[in-house]
Amino acid sequence: MGSLRGFIVTPNGTIKGRIDWEGSCIDRVIEDPSLQDEAGSKLPLILPGFIDLHVHGGAGRDVMDGGDAVSVIASLHARHGTTSMLATTMTAPMDHIKATMAAIALAMRKQDEALERAKNNPKTDPSPKTLNSRNSIEASILGVHLEGPYLSAQKLGAQPAYTKPAHRAEITALHQIAPLRVITLAPEDEANLRLMLELRDHGFCVQLGHSNASYEQACEAFQCGARSVTHLFNAMSGLHHRAPGLVGAALAHAIYAEVIPDLLHVHPGAIRAAYRAIPSLYAVTDATAAAGMPDGEYSLGEQRVFRCLGAVRLADGTLAGSALTMDEAFRNLVSIGLRVEEASAMLSSRPAAMLDLKDRGSIVPGARADLVVFGAECLQLRQVVIAGQLIDPAL
């Protein structure tokens, strides 16, 4: 059994108390107003584990590298508070996408096998070395966010130029390799628009992004089953008072949308405006191989990108994903005026709801024991718990 004490962010507000978990699931959440600060420091903040629905890379590796890349990436992001994530692809030739998805599927199977072994062989006294090993714990890979190739050639952003219309048979074939959870489409393409209702009815989350759609085209897409918007404000038709574009349609009609809170992709004022307008705005990192790494040159799919002064850019200066991690995203959201509870929801319960995940995203009995622990004063990440296993992020 594991246990943590502190200020706990629950669905009903923040309480002072204790969380107990048995195996991989939360057993009890007990309110205890009598808890005192620890010697020399205040009680920590305990939040639901962070869920990142848009991750391209980290630790110098890119999802499109194949092989063990996604496992290395999942390990890096786990040490920054991400307890679940979607491995996100780039626009590329279809053979490359299929090979990448096969590698993701293998990584997911290995995670499932490891979790099953842990359930069947519980350790009553696990050694710190086992729990703190850099490669022993990974963020749970929930499936794939297919960002491309069904995008607009006019709004590529940092995507390579391999765009094409969506085809049902092709999407079905990809889903048979690894579970597609989110598919980004540009709705101005008639083939993409026609598929949206069918994709929704088969359980896929369709997002609008990398799109030059008009307001009217975007509204039609929401009516046809689009559920969310990919990195709101970036690589899409912007808001003008006589041509509201995809941004305007999202602010007026979307229930869900993702935003990158690195404070480079989107101005804090725009994040605040979107937070007021979109009921379930949630945060993603859009992290690249540069996440967790020093300044230098990295890959993003087949593109070369450069990390410098916190930003990741193509050689021409175009922003190309980010070096953001979820613990930094949390601090950034608090720094622009969101309450701890609001920032926490953008990183946990809202992305969980977007994917209809019932077993994570909130601290309640029966949920997975996915938790992050922050120092109350400087909001520095202290501990991460994934399926009941404790990680020291400093290692």
MOJOLIN-V482352 format. One record per residue. N is the residue number from 1. RES is the residue in three letters. PSI is psi as a letter, one per 40 degrees, with the letter a starting at -180 (NA if undefined). BURIAL is # if it has 9 or more other ideal C-beta (glycine too) atoms within 8 Angstrom, else .. Layout:
n=(N | N)
res=(RES | RES)
psi=(PSI | PSI)
burial=(BURIAL | BURIAL)
//
This chain:
n=(1 | 2 | 3 | 4 | 5 | 6 | 7 | 8 | 9 | 10 | 11 | 12 | 13 | 14 | 15 | 16 | 17 | 18 | 19 | 20 | 21 | 22 | 23 | 24 | 25 | 26 | 27 | 28 | 29 | 30 | 31 | 32 | 33 | 34 | 35 | 36 | 37 | 38 | 39 | 40 | 41 | 42 | 43 | 44 | 45 | 46 | 47 | 48 | 49 | 50 | 51 | 52 | 53 | 54 | 55 | 56 | 57 | 58 | 59 | 60 | 61 | 62 | 63 | 64 | 65 | 66 | 67 | 68 | 69 | 70 | 71 | 72 | 73 | 74 | 75 | 76 | 77 | 78 | 79 | 80 | 81 | 82 | 83 | 84 | 85 | 86 | 87 | 88 | 89 | 90 | 91 | 92 | 93 | 94 | 95 | 96 | 97 | 98 | 99 | 100 | 101 | 102 | 103 | 104 | 105 | 106 | 107 | 108 | 109 | 110 | 111 | 112 | 113 | 114 | 115 | 116 | 117 | 118 | 119 | 120 | 121 | 122 | 123 | 124 | 125 | 126 | 127 | 128 | 129 | 130 | 131 | 132 | 133 | 134 | 135 | 136 | 137 | 138 | 139 | 140 | 141 | 142 | 143 | 144 | 145 | 146 | 147 | 148 | 149 | 150 | 151 | 152 | 153 | 154 | 155 | 156 | 157 | 158 | 159 | 160 | 161 | 162 | 163 | 164 | 165 | 166 | 167 | 168 | 169 | 170 | 171 | 172 | 173 | 174 | 175 | 176 | 177 | 178 | 179 | 180 | 181 | 182 | 183 | 184 | 185 | 186 | 187 | 188 | 189 | 190 | 191 | 192 | 193 | 194 | 195 | 196 | 197 | 198 | 199 | 200 | 201 | 202 | 203 | 204 | 205 | 206 | 207 | 208 | 209 | 210 | 211 | 212 | 213 | 214 | 215 | 216 | 217 | 218 | 219 | 220 | 221 | 222 | 223 | 224 | 225 | 226 | 227 | 228 | 229 | 230 | 231 | 232 | 233 | 234 | 235 | 236 | 237 | 238 | 239 | 240 | 241 | 242 | 243 | 244 | 245 | 246 | 247 | 248 | 249 | 250 | 251 | 252 | 253 | 254 | 255 | 256 | 257 | 258 | 259 | 260 | 261 | 262 | 263 | 264 | 265 | 266 | 267 | 268 | 269 | 270 | 271 | 272 | 273 | 274 | 275 | 276 | 277 | 278 | 279 | 280 | 281 | 282 | 283 | 284 | 285 | 286 | 287 | 288 | 289 | 290 | 291 | 292 | 293 | 294 | 295 | 296 | 297 | 298 | 299 | 300 | 301 | 302 | 303 | 304 | 305 | 306 | 307 | 308 | 309 | 310 | 311 | 312 | 313 | 314 | 315 | 316 | 317 | 318 | 319 | 320 | 321 | 322 | 323 | 324 | 325 | 326 | 327 | 328 | 329 | 330 | 331 | 332 | 333 | 334 | 335 | 336 | 337 | 338 | 339 | 340 | 341 | 342 | 343 | 344 | 345 | 346 | 347 | 348 | 349 | 350 | 351 | 352 | 353 | 354 | 355 | 356 | 357 | 358 | 359 | 360 | 361 | 362 | 363 | 364 | 365 | 366 | 367 | 368 | 369 | 370 | 371 | 372 | 373 | 374 | 375 | 376 | 377 | 378 | 379 | 380 | 381 | 382 | 383 | 384 | 385 | 386 | 387 | 388 | 389 | 390 | 391 | 392 | 393 | 394 | 395)
res=(MET | GLY | SER | LEU | ARG | GLY | PHE | ILE | VAL | THR | PRO | ASN | GLY | THR | ILE | LYS | GLY | ARG | ILE | ASP | TRP | GLU | GLY | SER | CYS | ILE | ASP | ARG | VAL | ILE | GLU | ASP | PRO | SER | LEU | GLN | ASP | GLU | ALA | GLY | SER | LYS | LEU | PRO | LEU | ILE | LEU | PRO | GLY | PHE | ILE | ASP | LEU | HIS | VAL | HIS | GLY | GLY | ALA | GLY | ARG | ASP | VAL | MET | ASP | GLY | GLY | ASP | ALA | VAL | SER | VAL | ILE | ALA | SER | LEU | HIS | ALA | ARG | HIS | GLY | THR | THR | SER | MET | LEU | ALA | THR | THR | MET | THR | ALA | PRO | MET | ASP | HIS | ILE | LYS | ALA | THR | MET | ALA | ALA | ILE | ALA | LEU | ALA | MET | ARG | LYS | GLN | ASP | GLU | ALA | LEU | GLU | ARG | ALA | LYS | ASN | ASN | PRO | LYS | THR | ASP | PRO | SER | PRO | LYS | THR | LEU | ASN | SER | ARG | ASN | SER | ILE | GLU | ALA | SER | ILE | LEU | GLY | VAL | HIS | LEU | GLU | GLY | PRO | TYR | LEU | SER | ALA | GLN | LYS | LEU | GLY | ALA | GLN | PRO | ALA | TYR | THR | LYS | PRO | ALA | HIS | ARG | ALA | GLU | ILE | THR | ALA | LEU | HIS | GLN | ILE | ALA | PRO | LEU | ARG | VAL | ILE | THR | LEU | ALA | PRO | GLU | ASP | GLU | ALA | ASN | LEU | ARG | LEU | MET | LEU | GLU | LEU | ARG | ASP | HIS | GLY | PHE | CYS | VAL | GLN | LEU | GLY | HIS | SER | ASN | ALA | SER | TYR | GLU | GLN | ALA | CYS | GLU | ALA | PHE | GLN | CYS | GLY | ALA | ARG | SER | VAL | THR | HIS | LEU | PHE | ASN | ALA | MET | SER | GLY | LEU | HIS | HIS | ARG | ALA | PRO | GLY | LEU | VAL | GLY | ALA | ALA | LEU | ALA | HIS | ALA | ILE | TYR | ALA | GLU | VAL | ILE | PRO | ASP | LEU | LEU | HIS | VAL | HIS | PRO | GLY | ALA | ILE | ARG | ALA | ALA | TYR | ARG | ALA | ILE | PRO | SER | LEU | TYR | ALA | VAL | THR | ASP | ALA | THR | ALA | ALA | ALA | GLY | MET | PRO | ASP | GLY | GLU | TYR | SER | LEU | GLY | GLU | GLN | ARG | VAL | PHE | ARG | CYS | LEU | GLY | ALA | VAL | ARG | LEU | ALA | ASP | GLY | THR | LEU | ALA | GLY | SER | ALA | LEU | THR | MET | ASP | GLU | ALA | PHE | ARG | ASN | LEU | VAL | SER | ILE | GLY | LEU | ARG | VAL | GLU | GLU | ALA | SER | ALA | MET | LEU | SER | SER | ARG | PRO | ALA | ALA | MET | LEU | ASP | LEU | LYS | ASP | ARG | GLY | SER | ILE | VAL | PRO | GLY | ALA | ARG | ALA | ASP | LEU | VAL | VAL | PHE | GLY | ALA | GLU | CYS | LEU | GLN | LEU | ARG | GLN | VAL | VAL | ILE | ALA | GLY | GLN | LEU | ILE | ASP | PRO | ALA | LEU)
psi=(i | i | i | i | i | a | h | h | h | i | d | e | i | h | i | h | a | i | h | i | i | h | b | e | i | h | d | i | h | h | h | g | e | e | h | i | i | i | h | e | i | i | i | i | h | h | i | i | i | i | h | h | e | g | h | d | a | i | f | e | i | i | d | e | d | a | b | e | d | d | d | d | d | d | d | d | d | d | e | f | e | h | d | i | i | h | h | h | i | i | h | i | i | d | d | d | d | d | d | d | d | d | d | d | d | d | d | d | d | d | d | d | d | d | d | d | d | d | d | d | g | h | h | d | g | h | i | d | d | d | d | e | h | d | e | d | h | i | h | h | h | e | a | h | h | g | g | i | e | f | i | h | e | e | f | d | b | e | i | i | g | f | i | i | i | i | h | d | d | d | d | d | d | d | d | d | d | i | h | h | d | h | h | h | i | h | e | e | h | d | d | d | d | d | e | d | d | d | d | d | d | e | e | i | h | h | i | h | i | f | i | f | i | i | d | d | d | d | d | d | d | d | d | e | e | h | d | a | h | h | g | h | d | h | f | i | h | i | h | i | e | e | g | d | a | d | d | d | d | d | d | d | d | i | d | i | i | i | i | h | f | e | e | d | d | h | i | d | d | d | d | d | d | d | d | d | d | h | d | f | h | i | i | i | d | f | i | a | d | e | h | e | i | i | i | a | h | i | i | g | b | e | i | h | i | h | h | h | f | e | i | h | i | i | d | e | e | h | h | g | a | i | e | i | i | d | d | d | d | d | d | d | d | d | d | e | e | i | i | d | d | d | d | d | d | e | e | c | d | d | d | d | d | d | e | f | h | e | e | i | e | i | g | i | h | d | i | i | g | h | i | i | h | i | h | d | d | e | f | h | h | d | i | h | h | h | f | e | h | h | h | h | e | e | NA)
burial=(. | # | . | # | # | # | # | # | # | # | . | . | . | . | # | # | # | # | # | # | # | . | # | # | # | # | . | . | # | . | . | # | . | . | # | . | . | . | . | . | . | . | # | # | # | # | # | # | # | # | # | # | # | # | # | # | # | # | # | # | # | # | # | # | . | . | . | . | # | # | # | # | # | # | # | # | # | # | # | # | # | # | # | # | # | # | # | # | # | # | # | # | . | . | . | # | # | # | # | # | # | # | # | # | # | . | # | # | . | # | # | . | . | . | # | . | . | # | # | . | . | . | . | . | . | . | . | . | . | # | # | # | # | . | . | . | # | # | # | # | # | # | # | # | # | # | # | # | # | # | # | # | . | . | # | # | # | # | # | # | . | # | # | . | . | # | . | . | . | # | # | . | # | # | # | . | # | # | . | # | # | # | # | # | # | # | # | # | # | . | # | # | # | . | # | # | . | . | # | # | . | . | . | # | # | # | # | # | # | # | # | # | # | # | # | . | # | # | # | # | # | # | . | # | # | # | # | # | # | # | # | # | # | # | # | # | # | . | . | . | . | . | . | # | # | # | # | # | # | # | # | # | . | # | . | # | # | # | # | # | # | # | # | . | # | # | . | # | . | # | # | # | # | # | # | . | . | # | . | # | # | # | # | # | # | # | # | # | # | # | # | # | # | . | . | . | . | # | # | # | # | . | # | # | # | # | # | . | . | . | # | # | # | # | . | . | . | . | # | # | # | # | # | # | # | # | # | # | # | # | # | # | # | # | . | # | . | # | . | # | # | # | # | # | # | # | # | # | # | # | # | # | # | # | # | . | # | . | . | # | # | # | # | # | . | . | # | # | # | # | # | # | # | # | # | # | . | . | # | . | # | . | # | # | # | # | # | # | # | # | # | # | # | . | .)
//
